[in-house]
């Protein structure tokens, strides 16, 4: 999948060094909201999970130089009557503020509807994560609610806002 400035590819073993380097560089940028893998063991575990049919991990690279702009994950993909998945993402601090993750997220969600056959994509974001909330809002998601102590992150149950978009509402 290629946009104007971003190319999305499915995560593969060859991405290991670039992904780990981007995650290490961005560790403080993600804190306390997320803790992406920063070593080979973490990458191997993530790659194994991403290879399951209920998961799709994408690497967003800047076309001009191949730098990782961010990562986008669809997890717990359910088809049948549900046709839904959870969306997770994080950007690379070196590419922040350039609109690259907005482009990447629009490409990825469009792919989820067109290729994965999804009807609904849901993102859960911790209150106070203003950059992430702004990104998801720019991408056409609507706030649906609040879930107290929803996800375990960094050893603690964290509150989250629920944001979602359906195929009918998608304007990617």
DSSP file (Angstrom, degrees, kcal/mol; ACC not computed):
  #  RESIDUE AA STRUCTURE BP1 BP2  ACC     N-H-->O    O-->H-N    N-H-->O    O-->H-N    TCO  KAPPA ALPHA  PHI   PSI    X-CA   Y-CA   Z-CA
    1    1 A X              0   0    0      0, 0.0     7,-3.1     0, 0.0     2,-0.4   0.000 360.0 360.0 360.0 127.8    0.0    0.0    0.0
    2    2 A X  B     +A    7   0A   0      5,-0.2     5,-0.2   105,-0.1     2,-0.1  -0.984 360.0 176.1-130.1 131.5    1.5    3.3   -1.1
    3    3 A X        -     0   0    0      3,-3.7   101,-0.0    -2,-0.4   100,-0.0  -0.224  54.5 -74.2-108.1-156.9    0.3    6.8   -0.4
    4    4 A X  S    S+     0   0    0      1,-0.1     3,-0.1    -2,-0.1    -2,-0.0   0.911 125.5   0.3 -70.5 -42.9    1.8   10.1   -1.3
    5    5 A X  S    S+     0   0    0      1,-0.1    58,-2.6    95,-0.1     2,-0.4   0.454 123.4  68.0-125.2  -5.3    4.6   10.0    1.4
    6    6 A X  E     - B   0  62A   0     56,-0.2    -3,-3.7    57,-0.1     2,-0.4  -0.934  51.4-164.8-125.9 141.1    4.0    6.6    3.1
    7    7 A X  E     -AB   2  61A   0     54,-2.5    54,-2.8    -2,-0.4     2,-0.4  -0.993  14.1-154.0-119.6 132.3    4.4    3.0    2.1
    8    8 A X  E     + B   0  60A   0     -7,-3.1     2,-0.3    -2,-0.4    52,-0.2  -0.893  16.3 175.0-106.4 133.7    2.8    0.3    4.3
    9    9 A X  E     - B   0  59A   0     50,-2.0    50,-3.1    -2,-0.4     2,-0.3  -0.950  37.9 -99.8-131.6 155.8    4.2   -3.2    4.4
   10   10 A X  E     - B   0  58A   0     -2,-0.3    48,-0.3    48,-0.2    46,-0.0  -0.565  51.9 -98.5 -72.3 136.1    3.3   -6.2    6.5
   11   11 A X        +     0   0    0     46,-2.8     2,-0.3    -2,-0.3    46,-0.1  -0.271  53.3 170.9 -55.6 134.8    5.7   -6.7    9.4
   12   12 A X    >   -     0   0    0     -3,-0.1     3,-2.2     1,-0.0     4,-0.2  -0.926  49.2 -96.3-143.0 168.9    8.4   -9.3    8.6
   13   13 A X  G >  S+     0   0    0     -2,-0.3     3,-1.9     1,-0.3     4,-0.2   0.821 117.3  66.1 -56.5 -34.3   11.6  -10.6   10.2
   14   14 A X  G 3  S+     0   0    0      1,-0.3     4,-0.3     2,-0.1    -1,-0.3   0.667  92.6  63.5 -63.9 -15.7   13.7   -8.3    7.9
   15   15 A X  G <> S+     0   0    0     -3,-2.2     4,-2.9     1,-0.2     5,-0.3   0.552  74.7 100.6 -82.3  -8.1   12.2   -5.3    9.7
   16   16 A X  H <> S+     0   0    0     -3,-1.9     4,-2.7    -4,-0.2     5,-0.3   0.880  80.8  41.8 -50.0 -57.5   13.7   -6.3   13.1
   17   17 A X  H  > S+     0   0    0     -3,-0.3     4,-2.2    -4,-0.2    -1,-0.2   0.912 118.2  45.9 -61.8 -44.3   16.7   -3.9   13.2
   18   18 A X  H  > S+     0   0    0     -4,-0.3     4,-2.4     2,-0.2    -1,-0.2   0.910 114.4  48.1 -65.0 -42.3   14.9   -0.9   11.9
   19   19 A X  H  X S+     0   0    0     -4,-2.9     4,-2.7     2,-0.2     5,-0.2   0.941 112.5  47.6 -65.2 -47.5   11.9   -1.4   14.2
   20   20 A X  H  X S+     0   0    0     -4,-2.7     4,-2.6    -5,-0.3     5,-0.2   0.921 112.8  49.5 -60.9 -43.1   14.0   -1.9   17.3
   21   21 A X  H  X S+     0   0    0     -4,-2.2     4,-2.3    -5,-0.3    -1,-0.2   0.920 112.5  47.3 -62.5 -43.7   16.1    1.2   16.5
   22   22 A X  H  X S+     0   0    0     -4,-2.4     4,-1.6     1,-0.2    71,-0.3   0.902 113.3  48.8 -64.4 -40.9   12.9    3.3   16.0
   23   23 A X  H  < S+     0   0    0     -4,-2.7     4,-0.4     2,-0.2    -2,-0.2   0.899 111.1  49.3 -67.5 -40.1   11.3    2.0   19.2
   24   24 A X  H >< S+     0   0    0     -4,-2.6     3,-1.0     1,-0.2     4,-0.3   0.929 111.7  48.9 -63.6 -44.2   14.5    2.7   21.2
   25   25 A X  H 3< S+     0   0    0     -4,-2.3     3,-0.3     1,-0.2    -1,-0.2   0.840 117.8  41.6 -61.3 -33.7   14.7    6.2   19.9
   26   26 A X  T 3X S+     0   0    0     -4,-1.6     4,-1.9     1,-0.2    -1,-0.2   0.299  79.1 111.6 -99.9   8.1   11.0    6.8   20.6
   27   27 A X  H <> S+     0   0    0     -3,-1.0     4,-1.2    -4,-0.4     3,-0.3   0.902  84.5  39.9 -52.9 -49.8   10.8    5.1   24.1
   28   28 A X  H  4 S+     0   0    0     -4,-0.3    -1,-0.3    -3,-0.3    -2,-0.1   0.820 110.3  60.3 -71.1 -29.2   10.3    8.3   26.0
   29   29 A X  H  4 S+     0   0    0      1,-0.2    -1,-0.2    -4,-0.2    -2,-0.2   0.854 109.8  42.9 -62.9 -35.8    8.0    9.7   23.3
   30   30 A X  H >X S+     0   0    0     -4,-1.9     3,-1.6    -3,-0.3     4,-1.6   0.729  93.3 140.8 -83.0 -24.3    5.7    6.7   23.9
   31   31 A X  T 3<  +     0   0    0     -4,-1.2     4,-0.1     1,-0.3    -3,-0.0  -0.411  68.1   4.7 -70.6 141.1    5.8    6.8   27.7
   32   32 A X  T 34 S+     0   0    0     -2,-0.1    -1,-0.3     2,-0.0    -2,-0.1  -0.920 126.9  59.6 -95.1  16.4    3.6    6.3   29.6
   33   33 A X  T <4 S+     0   0    0     -3,-1.6     2,-0.3     1,-0.2    -2,-0.2   0.828 113.7   2.6 -78.3 -33.9    1.1    5.3   26.9
   34   34 A X     <  -     0   0    0     -4,-1.6     2,-0.2    -7,-0.2    -1,-0.2  -0.974  48.7-151.5-151.2 159.7    2.8    2.4   25.3
   35   35 A X        -     0   0    0     -2,-0.3     3,-0.1    -3,-0.1   119,-0.1  -0.624  24.3-169.8-135.7  75.3    5.9    0.2   25.6
   36   36 A X        -     0   0    0     -2,-0.2     7,-0.1     1,-0.1     6,-0.1  -0.183  40.3 -78.0 -63.7 160.9    6.9   -1.2   22.2
   37   37 A X        +     0   0    0      5,-0.2    -1,-0.1     1,-0.1   -14,-0.1  -0.298  43.9 178.4 -62.4 140.1    9.5   -3.9   21.9
   38   38 A X        +     0   0    0     -3,-0.1     2,-0.3   -15,-0.1    -1,-0.1   0.207  59.9  47.3-128.6  12.6   13.1   -2.6   22.2
   39   39 A X  S  > S-     0   0    0      1,-0.1     4,-2.3   -15,-0.0     5,-0.2  -0.926  89.2 -98.1-147.3 173.2   15.1   -5.9   21.9
   40   40 A X  H  > S+     0   0    0     -2,-0.3     4,-2.7     1,-0.2     5,-0.2   0.868 119.4  52.2 -64.5 -38.9   15.3   -9.0   19.8
   41   41 A X  H  > S+     0   0    0      2,-0.2     4,-2.2     1,-0.2    -1,-0.2   0.927 111.2  47.4 -63.6 -43.9   13.2  -11.1   22.2
   42   42 A X  H  > S+     0   0    0      1,-0.2     4,-2.2     2,-0.2    -2,-0.2   0.901 112.8  48.8 -63.2 -41.2   10.4   -8.6   22.2
   43   43 A X  H  X S+     0   0    0     -4,-2.3     4,-3.1     2,-0.2     5,-0.2   0.925 109.8  51.7 -64.6 -43.9   10.5   -8.3   18.4
   44   44 A X  H  X S+     0   0    0     -4,-2.7     4,-2.1     1,-0.2    -2,-0.2   0.904 111.2  47.5 -60.5 -41.9   10.4  -12.1   18.0
   45   45 A X  H  X S+     0   0    0     -4,-2.2     4,-2.2     2,-0.2    -1,-0.2   0.908 113.8  47.4 -65.4 -41.6    7.4  -12.4   20.3
   46   46 A X  H  X S+     0   0    0     -4,-2.2     4,-2.7     2,-0.2    -2,-0.2   0.919 110.9  50.9 -66.1 -43.6    5.6   -9.6   18.5
   47   47 A X  H  X S+     0   0    0     -4,-3.1     4,-1.0     2,-0.2    -1,-0.2   0.892 109.8  51.1 -61.4 -39.9    6.4  -11.1   15.1
   48   48 A X  H >< S+     0   0    0     -4,-2.1     3,-0.6    -5,-0.2     4,-0.3   0.933 112.6  45.2 -63.2 -45.6    5.0  -14.5   16.2
   49   49 A X  H >< S+     0   0    0     -4,-2.2     3,-1.5     1,-0.2    -2,-0.2   0.899 110.2  55.5 -63.0 -40.0    1.8  -12.8   17.5
   50   50 A X  H 3< S+     0   0    0     -4,-2.7     7,-0.3     1,-0.3    -1,-0.2   0.687  98.0  63.7 -68.2 -18.0    1.5  -10.8   14.3
   51   51 A X  T << S+     0   0    0     -4,-1.0    -1,-0.3    -3,-0.6    -2,-0.2   0.537  81.1 102.5 -84.3  -5.5    1.7  -14.0   12.2
   52   52 A X  S X  S-     0   0    0     -3,-1.5     3,-1.7    -4,-0.3    -3,-0.0  -0.451  83.9-119.1 -75.7 151.1   -1.6  -15.3   13.6
   53   53 A X  T 3  S+     0   0    0      1,-0.3    -1,-0.1    -2,-0.1    -3,-0.1   0.655 112.5  60.7 -66.6 -13.1   -4.7  -15.0   11.5
   54   54 A X  T 3  S+     0   0    0     -5,-0.2    23,-2.3    22,-0.1    22,-0.5   0.240 103.5  59.8 -94.2  13.0   -6.3  -12.7   14.1
   55   55 A X    <   -     0   0    0     -3,-1.7     2,-0.3    20,-0.2    20,-0.2  -0.989  52.8-174.8-143.1 146.5   -3.6  -10.1   13.8
   56   56 A X  E     - C   0  74A   0     18,-2.6    18,-2.8    -2,-0.3     2,-0.5  -0.916   9.1-170.4-143.0 116.1   -2.1   -7.8   11.2
   57   57 A X  E     - C   0  73A   0     -2,-0.3   -46,-2.8    -7,-0.3     2,-0.4  -0.921   7.2-168.5-110.5 131.3    0.9   -5.7   11.9
   58   58 A X  E     -BC  10  72A   0     14,-3.4    14,-2.4    -2,-0.5     2,-0.5  -0.930  14.4-145.5-122.5 142.1    2.0   -3.0    9.4
   59   59 A X  E     -BC   9  71A   0    -50,-3.1   -50,-2.0    -2,-0.4     2,-0.6  -0.925  12.9-152.0-105.3 125.6    5.2   -1.0    9.2
   60   60 A X  E     -BC   8  70A   0     10,-2.9     9,-2.9    -2,-0.5    10,-1.5  -0.879  18.2-175.7 -99.6 119.1    4.7    2.6    7.8
   61   61 A X  E     -BC   7  68A   0    -54,-2.8   -54,-2.5    -2,-0.6     2,-0.4  -0.918  30.9-114.9-117.6 141.4    7.9    3.9    6.1
   62   62 A X  E >>  -B    6   0A   0      5,-3.3     4,-2.8    -2,-0.4     3,-0.7  -0.592  24.9-141.9 -69.0 127.6    8.5    7.3    4.7
   63   63 A X  T 34 S+     0   0    0    -58,-2.6    -1,-0.2    -2,-0.4   -57,-0.1   0.878  92.8  62.3 -61.8 -40.2    8.9    6.8    0.9
   64   64 A X  T 34 S-     0   0    0    -59,-0.4    -1,-0.2     1,-0.2   -58,-0.1   0.803 129.9  -0.6 -62.2 -30.8   11.7    9.3    0.5
   65   65 A X  T <4 S-     0   0    0     -3,-0.7    -1,-0.2     2,-0.1    -2,-0.2   0.417  91.9-112.5-141.1   0.2   14.2    7.5    2.7
   66   66 A X     <  +     0   0    0     -4,-2.8    -3,-0.1     1,-0.2    -2,-0.1   0.522  59.8 156.1  78.5   4.4   12.6    4.3    4.1
   67   67 A X        -     0   0    0     -5,-0.3    -5,-3.3    -6,-0.1     2,-0.6  -0.361  51.5-107.4 -64.2 142.2   12.6    5.7    7.6
   68   68 A X  E     +C   61   0A   0     -7,-0.2    -7,-0.3     1,-0.2    27,-0.1  -0.610  35.2 179.9 -73.1 119.2   10.0    4.1    9.9
   69   69 A X  E     -     0   0A   0     -9,-2.9    23,-2.6    -2,-0.6     2,-0.3   0.754  60.7 -52.8 -86.6 -29.4    7.2    6.6   10.5
   70   70 A X  E     -CD  60  91A   0    -10,-1.5   -10,-2.9    21,-0.3     2,-0.4  -0.987  47.9 -97.2 173.2-178.7    5.3    4.2   12.7
   71   71 A X  E     -CD  59  90A   0     19,-2.7    19,-1.9    -2,-0.3     2,-0.4  -0.958  23.2-165.2-126.5 141.4    3.6    0.9   13.4
   72   72 A X  E     -CD  58  89A   0    -14,-2.4   -14,-3.4    -2,-0.4     2,-0.4  -0.998   8.1-170.3-131.2 129.7    0.0    0.0   13.0
   73   73 A X  E     -CD  57  88A   0     15,-3.4    15,-2.6    -2,-0.4     2,-0.5  -0.955  14.5-165.0-121.8 136.5   -1.6   -3.2   14.4
   74   74 A X  E     +CD  56  87A   0    -18,-2.8   -18,-2.6    -2,-0.4     2,-0.3  -0.991  26.7 177.8-111.4 123.9   -5.0   -4.7   13.9
   75   75 A X  E     + D   0  86A   0     11,-2.6    11,-2.7    -2,-0.5   -20,-0.2  -0.833  51.6  25.5-127.3 164.6   -5.6   -7.3   16.6
   76   76 A X  E    S-     0   0A   0    -22,-0.5     2,-0.4    -2,-0.3    -1,-0.2   0.894  75.5-168.8  50.5  45.3   -8.3   -9.7   17.7
   77   77 A X  E     -     0   0A   0    -23,-2.3     2,-0.4    -3,-0.2     8,-0.2  -0.501   5.6-175.2 -66.0 122.2   -9.6   -9.7   14.2
   78   78 A X  E     - D   0  84A   0      6,-3.0     6,-2.0    -2,-0.4     2,-0.1  -0.984   5.8-179.3-123.8 131.7  -13.0  -11.3   14.2
   79   79 A X    >>  +     0   0    0     -2,-0.4     3,-1.5     4,-0.2     4,-0.7   0.024  46.9  67.3-105.5-144.8  -15.0  -12.1   11.1
   80   80 A X  T 34 S-     0   0    0      1,-0.3    -2,-0.0     2,-0.2     0, 0.0  -0.455 122.1 -13.9  66.5-135.5  -18.5  -13.7   10.8
   81   81 A X  T 34 S+     0   0    0     -2,-0.2    -1,-0.3     1,-0.2    -2,-0.0   0.649 142.4  51.1 -74.0 -14.9  -21.2  -11.5   12.2
   82   82 A X  T <4  +     0   0    0     -3,-1.5    37,-0.2     2,-0.1    -2,-0.2   0.924  67.1 179.1 -91.4 -51.0  -18.7   -9.3   14.0
   83   83 A X     <  +     0   0    0     -4,-0.7    36,-3.8     1,-0.2    37,-1.9   0.917  41.2 126.6  46.5  57.7  -16.2   -8.2   11.3
   84   84 A X  E     -De  78 120A   0     -6,-2.0    -6,-3.0    34,-0.2     2,-0.3  -0.907  37.1-176.9-140.6 162.2  -14.2   -6.1   13.7
   85   85 A X  E     - e   0 121A   0     35,-1.1    37,-2.5    -2,-0.3     2,-0.4  -0.980  28.4-112.1-154.5 161.7  -10.7   -5.5   15.0
   86   86 A X  E     -De  75 122A   0    -11,-2.7   -11,-2.6    -2,-0.3     2,-0.4  -0.809  30.2-142.9 -96.3 140.9   -8.9   -3.5   17.6
   87   87 A X  E     +De  74 123A   0     35,-3.2    37,-0.6    -2,-0.4     2,-0.3  -0.880  21.2 173.7-107.2 132.8   -6.4   -0.9   16.3
   88   88 A X  E     +D   73   0A   0    -15,-2.6   -15,-3.4    -2,-0.4     2,-0.3  -0.968   8.0 161.5-131.5 152.2   -3.1    0.0   17.9
   89   89 A X  E     -D   72   0A   0     -2,-0.3     2,-0.3   -17,-0.2   -17,-0.2  -0.989  16.3-174.2-162.0 158.3   -0.4    2.3   16.6
   90   90 A X  E     -D   71   0A   0    -19,-1.9   -19,-2.7    -2,-0.3     2,-0.2  -0.941  18.1-136.7-158.4 145.8    2.6    4.3   17.6
   91   91 A X  E     -D   70   0A   0     -2,-0.3     2,-0.5   -21,-0.2   -21,-0.3  -0.502  21.4-109.4-100.0 167.5    4.8    6.7   15.7
   92   92 A X    >   -     0   0    0    -23,-2.6     3,-2.1    -2,-0.2     4,-0.3  -0.855  22.1-138.4 -95.4 127.0    8.5    7.3   15.5
   93   93 A X  G >  S+     0   0    0     -2,-0.5     3,-1.2   -71,-0.3    -1,-0.1   0.805 101.3  64.3 -57.0 -31.1    9.6   10.5   17.2
   94   94 A X  G 3  S+     0   0    0      1,-0.3    -1,-0.3   -26,-0.1   -25,-0.1   0.693 110.2  38.0 -67.3 -17.5   12.0   11.2   14.4
   95   95 A X  G X  S+     0   0    0     -3,-2.1     3,-0.9   -26,-0.2     5,-0.5   0.269  89.4 132.1-113.7   8.4    9.0   11.6   12.0
   96   96 A X  T <   +     0   0    0     -3,-1.2    -3,-0.1    -4,-0.3   -27,-0.0  -0.232  63.8  22.7 -66.0 149.4    6.6   13.3   14.4
   97   97 A X  T 3  S+     0   0    0      1,-0.1    -1,-0.2     0, 0.0    -4,-0.0   0.603  93.1  99.6  76.9  13.2    4.6   16.3   13.4
   98   98 A X  S <  S-     0   0    0     -3,-0.9    -2,-0.1     0, 0.0    -1,-0.1   0.399  93.2-113.6-110.2   0.2    4.8   15.7    9.7
   99   99 A X  S  > S+     0   0    0     -4,-0.1     4,-1.9     3,-0.0     5,-0.1   0.566  80.0 125.4  79.0   8.0    1.3   14.2    9.2
  100  100 A X  H  > S+     0   0    0     -5,-0.5     4,-2.7     1,-0.2     5,-0.2   0.891  70.4  49.0 -70.1 -39.7    2.9   10.8    8.2
  101  101 A X  H  > S+     0   0    0      2,-0.2     4,-2.9    -6,-0.2     5,-0.2   0.838 107.8  55.9 -70.3 -30.7    1.0    8.8   10.8
  102  102 A X  H  > S+     0   0    0      2,-0.2     4,-2.1     1,-0.2    -2,-0.2   0.947 111.8  43.0 -62.4 -46.7   -2.3   10.4    9.7
  103  103 A X  H  X S+     0   0    0     -4,-1.9     4,-2.3     2,-0.2    -2,-0.2   0.924 115.4  49.5 -63.1 -44.0   -1.6    9.2    6.2
  104  104 A X  H  X S+     0   0    0     -4,-2.7     4,-2.6     1,-0.2    -2,-0.2   0.915 110.6  49.3 -62.8 -43.9   -0.4    5.8    7.4
  105  105 A X  H  X S+     0   0    0     -4,-2.9     4,-2.7     1,-0.2     5,-0.3   0.894 110.3  50.6 -65.2 -39.6   -3.5    5.3    9.6
  106  106 A X  H  X S+     0   0    0     -4,-2.1     4,-2.1    -5,-0.2    -1,-0.2   0.917 112.3  47.1 -64.3 -42.2   -5.9    6.3    6.7
  107  107 A X  H  X S+     0   0    0     -4,-2.3     4,-2.1     2,-0.2    -2,-0.2   0.935 114.3  47.6 -61.8 -45.6   -4.1    3.8    4.4
  108  108 A X  H  X S+     0   0    0     -4,-2.6     4,-2.3     2,-0.2    -2,-0.2   0.910 112.6  46.3 -65.9 -44.3   -4.2    1.1    7.0
  109  109 A X  H  X S+     0   0    0     -4,-2.7     4,-2.0     2,-0.2    -1,-0.2   0.900 111.1  53.1 -68.1 -38.9   -7.9    1.5    8.0
  110  110 A X  H  X S+     0   0    0     -4,-2.1     4,-2.6    -5,-0.3     5,-0.2   0.907 110.0  48.9 -58.4 -41.1   -8.9    1.6    4.3
  111  111 A X  H  X>S+     0   0    0     -4,-2.1     4,-3.3     1,-0.2     5,-1.5   0.893 106.5  56.6 -64.2 -40.5   -7.0   -1.7    3.8
  112  112 A X  H  <5S+     0   0    0     -4,-2.3     6,-2.4     3,-0.2     5,-0.3   0.889 113.5  39.7 -60.6 -39.4   -8.8   -3.1    6.8
  113  113 A X  H  <5S+     0   0    0     -4,-2.0     4,-0.2     4,-0.2    -2,-0.2   0.922 125.4  35.7 -74.2 -44.6  -12.2   -2.4    5.3
  114  114 A X  H  <5S+     0   0    0     -4,-2.6    -2,-0.2    -5,-0.2    -3,-0.2   0.895 132.7  20.3 -79.4 -41.6  -11.3   -3.3    1.7
  115  115 A X  T  <5S+     0   0    0     -4,-3.3    -3,-0.2    -5,-0.2    -2,-0.1   0.855 126.4  43.5-101.4 -42.7   -8.9   -6.3    2.2
  116  116 A X  S   <S-     0   0    0     -5,-1.5    -3,-0.2     2,-0.0    -4,-0.1   0.656 100.7-127.6 -80.3 -14.1   -9.5   -7.7    5.6
  117  117 A X        +     0   0    0     -6,-0.4    -4,-0.2    -5,-0.3    -3,-0.1   0.748  49.5 161.7  77.2  24.1  -13.2   -7.5    5.2
  118  118 A X        -     0   0    0     -6,-2.4   -34,-0.2     1,-0.1    -1,-0.2  -0.415  32.7-169.9 -79.4 154.5  -13.8   -5.6    8.4
  119  119 A X  S    S+     0   0    0    -36,-3.8    48,-2.5     1,-0.3     2,-0.3   0.625  75.6  27.6-106.6 -27.2  -17.0   -3.6    9.2
  120  120 A X  E     -eF  84 166A   0    -37,-1.9   -35,-1.1    46,-0.2     2,-0.4  -0.996  56.6-166.7-142.7 140.8  -15.7   -1.9   12.3
  121  121 A X  E     -eF  85 165A   0     44,-2.4    44,-1.9    -2,-0.3     2,-0.4  -0.999  13.5-164.9-127.9 129.1  -12.3   -0.8   13.7
  122  122 A X  E     -eF  86 164A   0    -37,-2.5   -35,-3.2    -2,-0.4     2,-0.4  -0.939   5.4-167.7-119.2 135.2  -12.0    0.2   17.4
  123  123 A X  E     -eF  87 163A   0     40,-3.3    40,-3.0    -2,-0.4     2,-0.5  -0.972   7.2-156.3-119.1 135.6   -9.1    2.1   19.1
  124  124 A X  E     - F   0 162A   0    -37,-0.6     2,-0.4    -2,-0.4    38,-0.2  -0.961  17.8-178.9-115.2 123.7   -8.8    2.4   22.8
  125  125 A X  E     - F   0 161A   0     36,-2.4    36,-3.8    -2,-0.5     2,-0.2  -0.958  29.0-115.7-129.9 136.6   -6.8    5.4   24.0
  126  126 A X    >   -     0   0    0     -2,-0.4     3,-2.1    34,-0.3    34,-0.2  -0.492  40.3-106.3 -69.5 134.6   -5.8    6.5   27.5
  127  127 A X  T 3  S+     0   0    0      1,-0.3    -1,-0.1    32,-0.2     3,-0.1  -0.330 108.4  36.1 -56.8 141.7   -7.3    9.9   28.5
  128  128 A X  T 3  S+     0   0    0      1,-0.1     2,-2.0    -3,-0.1    -1,-0.3   0.234  79.0 115.8  95.5 -14.2   -4.6   12.5   28.4
  129  129 A X    <>  +     0   0    0     -3,-2.1     4,-2.4     1,-0.2     3,-0.3  -0.541  39.8 170.2 -85.3  73.9   -2.8   11.0   25.4
  130  130 A X  H  >  +     0   0    0     -2,-2.0     4,-2.5     1,-0.2    -1,-0.2   0.829  67.4  54.0 -60.7 -38.4   -3.6   14.1   23.4
  131  131 A X  H  > S+     0   0    0     -3,-0.2     4,-2.1     2,-0.2    -1,-0.2   0.922 112.1  45.0 -63.2 -43.0   -1.5   13.3   20.4
  132  132 A X  H  > S+     0   0    0     -3,-0.3     4,-2.5     2,-0.2     5,-0.2   0.902 112.9  49.8 -69.0 -40.9   -3.1    9.9   19.9
  133  133 A X  H  X S+     0   0    0     -4,-2.4     4,-2.2     2,-0.2    -2,-0.2   0.907 111.0  49.9 -64.1 -41.4   -6.6   11.3   20.4
  134  134 A X  H  X S+     0   0    0     -4,-2.5     4,-2.5    -5,-0.2    -2,-0.2   0.907 111.3  49.9 -63.2 -41.3   -5.9   14.1   17.9
  135  135 A X  H  X S+     0   0    0     -4,-2.1     4,-1.4     2,-0.2    -2,-0.2   0.931 112.4  45.3 -62.7 -47.1   -4.6   11.5   15.4
  136  136 A X  H  <>S+     0   0    0     -4,-2.5     5,-2.0     1,-0.2    -1,-0.2   0.870 113.2  50.7 -68.6 -35.5   -7.6    9.2   15.7
  137  137 A X  H ><5S+     0   0    0     -4,-2.2     3,-1.8    -5,-0.2    -1,-0.2   0.928 109.1  50.8 -66.2 -44.8  -10.0   12.2   15.5
  138  138 A X  H 3<5S+     0   0    0     -4,-2.5    -1,-0.2     1,-0.3    -2,-0.2   0.794 104.8  60.4 -60.2 -27.2   -8.3   13.4   12.3
  139  139 A X  T 3<5S-     0   0    0     -4,-1.4    -1,-0.3    -5,-0.2    32,-0.2   0.386 123.6-101.3 -86.8   4.2   -8.7   10.0   10.9
  140  140 A X  T < 5S+     0   0    0     -3,-1.8    -3,-0.2     1,-0.3     2,-0.1   0.564  72.2 142.0  94.3   8.7  -12.5   10.0   11.2
  141  141 A X      < -     0   0    0     -5,-2.0     2,-0.4    24,-0.1    -1,-0.3  -0.497  39.2-142.5 -80.6 154.1  -13.1    8.0   14.3
  142  142 A X  E     -G  164   0A   0     22,-2.8    22,-2.3    -2,-0.1     2,-0.4  -0.906  19.8-112.1-115.5 146.2  -15.8    8.9   16.8
  143  143 A X  E     +G  163   0A   0     -2,-0.4    20,-0.3    20,-0.2     3,-0.1  -0.630  35.1 174.6 -76.6 128.4  -15.7    8.7   20.5
  144  144 A X  E     -     0   0A   0     18,-3.6     2,-0.3    -2,-0.4    19,-0.2   0.636  50.4 -55.1-110.4 -19.9  -18.0    6.0   21.8
  145  145 A X  E     -G  162   0A   0     17,-1.3    17,-2.7     2,-0.0     2,-0.4  -0.998  48.6 -81.2 169.7-169.3  -17.4    5.8   25.5
  146  146 A X  E     -G  161   0A   0     -2,-0.3     2,-0.5    15,-0.3    15,-0.2  -0.991  23.8-164.1-132.7 134.2  -15.1    5.4   28.5
  147  147 A X  E >   -G  160   0A   0     13,-3.4    13,-2.0    -2,-0.4     3,-0.8  -0.926  16.1-143.0-123.9 106.3  -13.8    2.1   30.0
  148  148 A X  E 3  S-     0   0A   0     -2,-0.5    11,-0.1     1,-0.2    10,-0.1  -0.420  82.6  -2.5 -68.5 141.7  -12.4    2.3   33.5
  149  149 A X  E 3  S+     0   0A   0      8,-0.2    10,-0.3    -2,-0.1    -1,-0.2   0.895  88.5 153.3  46.1  52.2   -9.4    0.0   34.2
  150  150 A X  E <   +     0   0A   0      8,-1.6     2,-0.4    -3,-0.8     9,-0.2   0.903  52.1  24.0 -82.2 -45.5   -9.7   -1.3   30.6
  151  151 A X  E    S-G  158   0A   0      7,-1.6     7,-3.3    -4,-0.2     2,-0.7  -0.951  70.6-123.6-129.6 145.0   -6.2   -2.5   29.7
  152  152 A X  E     +G  157   0A   0     -2,-0.4     2,-0.4     5,-0.2     5,-0.2  -0.774  39.1 170.8 -83.9 116.1   -3.1   -3.6   31.6
  153  153 A X  E >   -G  156   0A   0      3,-2.9     3,-1.4    -2,-0.7  -119,-0.1  -0.993  65.1 -12.6-131.7 125.8   -0.2   -1.3   30.5
  154  154 A X  T 3  S-     0   0    0     -2,-0.4    -1,-0.1     1,-0.3     3,-0.1   0.868 131.1 -49.2  52.9  41.3    3.1   -1.2   32.2
  155  155 A X  T 3  S+     0   0    0      1,-0.2     2,-0.3    -3,-0.0    -1,-0.3   0.510 121.1  88.3  84.3   5.8    1.9   -3.2   35.2
  156  156 A X  E <  S- G   0 153A   0     -3,-1.4    -3,-2.9    -5,-0.1     2,-0.5  -0.987  78.9-112.2-137.8 147.5   -1.3   -1.2   35.9
  157  157 A X  E     - G   0 152A   0     -2,-0.3     2,-0.4    -5,-0.2    -5,-0.2  -0.664  41.9-158.8 -76.0 125.4   -4.9   -1.3   34.8
  158  158 A X  E     - G   0 151A   0     -7,-3.3    -8,-1.6    -2,-0.5    -7,-1.6  -0.866  15.2-120.5-114.8 140.2   -5.5    1.9   32.8
  159  159 A X  E     -     0   0A   0     -2,-0.4     2,-0.3   -10,-0.3   -32,-0.2  -0.401  35.3-167.7 -67.7 151.6   -8.6    3.8   31.9
  160  160 A X  E     - G   0 147A   0    -13,-2.0   -13,-3.4   -34,-0.2     2,-0.4  -0.996  22.6-133.6-143.6 148.7   -9.3    4.2   28.2
  161  161 A X  E     -FG 125 146A   0    -36,-3.8   -36,-2.4    -2,-0.3     2,-0.5  -0.825  28.4-132.6 -92.5 141.4  -11.6    6.1   25.8
  162  162 A X  E     +FG 124 145A   0    -17,-2.7   -18,-3.6    -2,-0.4   -17,-1.3  -0.862  27.2 177.6 -98.6 126.1  -13.2    4.0   23.1
  163  163 A X  E     +FG 123 143A   0    -40,-3.0   -40,-3.3    -2,-0.5     2,-0.3  -0.957   7.2 168.7-123.9 143.7  -13.1    5.4   19.6
  164  164 A X  E     -FG 122 142A   0    -22,-2.3   -22,-2.8    -2,-0.4     2,-0.3  -0.981  21.2-163.3-152.1 162.2  -14.4    3.6   16.5
  165  165 A X  E     -F  121   0A   0    -44,-1.9   -44,-2.4    -2,-0.3     2,-0.3  -0.985  13.3-150.4-144.5 143.5  -15.3    3.9   12.8
  166  166 A X  E >>  -F  120   0A   0     -2,-0.3     4,-1.2   -46,-0.2     3,-0.7  -0.736  32.5-107.4-109.5 163.3  -17.4    1.7   10.6
  167  167 A X  G >4 S+     0   0    0    -48,-2.5     3,-0.5    -2,-0.3   -47,-0.1   0.877 119.5  55.8 -55.2 -40.0  -17.1    1.0    6.9
  168  168 A X  G 34 S+     0   0    0    -49,-0.3    -1,-0.2     1,-0.2   -49,-0.0   0.830 113.2  40.8 -64.1 -31.7  -20.3    3.1    6.3
  169  169 A X  G <4 S+     0   0    0     -3,-0.7    -1,-0.2     2,-0.0    -2,-0.2   0.555  87.3 119.1 -92.8  -9.2  -18.7    6.1    8.1
  170  170 A X    <<  +     0   0    0     -4,-1.2   -30,-0.1    -3,-0.5   -29,-0.0  -0.364  29.1 170.1 -67.3 131.0  -15.2    5.8    6.7
  171  171 A X              0   0    0    -32,-0.2    -1,-0.1    -2,-0.1   -31,-0.1  -0.160 360.0 360.0-128.4  37.6  -14.0    8.7    4.6
  172  172 A X              0   0    0    -66,-0.1   -62,-0.1   -67,-0.1    -1,-0.1   0.485 360.0 360.0 -62.1 360.0  -10.4    7.7    4.3
